Structures are given as structure tokens and as C-alpha cells.
Amino acid sequence: MSENVKDMINHAYNKDASGFEAAFNQVMADKMEVSLGAKFDSMYGSPAEESVEADLEPTEVEAEAPVEAEVEESVEETTEQEQ
């Protein structure tokens, strides 16, 4: 059990409404942060997964470069054949 939950229980036991409310808000904020982080990671991947994927996939410029070189070679071959 986390320290915030223990505080919340103690405030409830001592009938300290404002302390209970503050502890409850902190517990809920912690739970929401964890839940939102998990949902974000499931939708977009965690930063560690993203860096691995980025290393494996070529960038747009890298992917286009060989195609442009092949087109230029093809044009040169066609020009030489026509002459």
C-alpha cells in the first residue's frame, strides 16, 4: 500500500475531512498519471520502443535517395542508347 493511501486511511480514521480530501486527491492524481501513461504507451509506444523503431526504419530522405540514383542511371543509359 502506498504512503498516500495510508495517509488517506489515517485521515479517515481520525475524522479529518480536509486531510482525507487532500490525501484522496493525491491518490487519484497518482492513479490517473499511471493510467494515462499506460494508455499513451499502448497507443504510441513507449519512448524506448520508439527509439528502436526509429533506428530500424529509414527516414524519408534515406528512402528516396536510392530511387533518385536509379532514375538518373536509367536516364543516362537511355540517352546513351539513343545516341
C-alpha positions in Angstrom: 0.0 0.0 0.0 1.4 3.4 -0.9 2.1 6.1 1.6 -0.6 8.3 0.2 -3.3 5.5 0.7 -2.1 5.0 4.3 -2.4 8.8 4.9 -5.9 8.8 3.5 -6.9 5.9 5.8 -5.4 7.6 8.8 -7.2 10.9 8.0 -10.5 8.9 7.6 -9.9 7.2 11.0 -9.1 10.5 12.7 -12.2 12.1 11.1 -10.1 14.7 9.4 -12.2 15.6 6.4 -9.8 18.2 4.8 -6.8 15.9 5.3 -8.7 13.0 3.8 -9.7 15.1 0.8 -6.1 16.2 0.2 -4.8 12.6 0.5 -7.6 11.3 -1.7 -6.9 13.9 -4.4 -3.2 12.9 -4.3 -4.0 9.2 -4.6 -6.3 9.8 -7.5 -3.8 12.1 -9.3 -1.2 9.3 -8.9 -3.6 6.7 -10.3 -4.6 8.9 -13.2 -0.9 9.6 -14.1 -0.1 5.9 -14.2 -3.3 5.1 -16.2 -2.7 7.9 -18.7 0.9 6.9 -19.1 0.0 3.3 -19.8 -2.7 4.3 -22.3 -0.3 6.7 -24.1 2.3 3.9 -24.2 -0.2 1.4 -25.6 -1.3 3.9 -28.3 2.0 5.4 -29.3 4.6 3.0 -27.8 7.0 3.8 -25.0 10.0 6.1 -25.7 12.3 3.0 -25.6 10.3 1.2 -28.3 10.2 4.3 -30.4 14.0 4.8 -30.5 14.4 1.1 -31.6 11.9 1.6 -34.4 13.5 4.8 -35.5 16.8 3.1 -35.8 15.3 0.3 -37.9 13.2 2.4 -40.3 14.9 4.6 -42.9 14.0 8.3 -42.9 12.1 9.7 -45.8 15.2 11.2 -47.3 17.2 8.0 -47.0 14.4 6.0 -48.6 14.2 8.4 -51.6 17.9 8.7 -52.3 18.5 5.2 -53.9 15.4 5.7 -56.1 16.7 9.0 -57.4 20.1 7.5 -58.2 18.4 4.6 -60.1 16.3 7.1 -62.1 19.4 9.1 -63.0 21.3 6.0 -64.1 18.3 4.9 -66.2 18.1 8.3 -67.9 21.8 8.2 -68.7 21.5 4.7 -70.1 18.6 5.7 -72.2 20.4 8.8 -73.5 23.5 6.7 -74.4 21.4 4.1 -76.2 19.6 6.8 -78.3 22.9 8.3 -79.5 
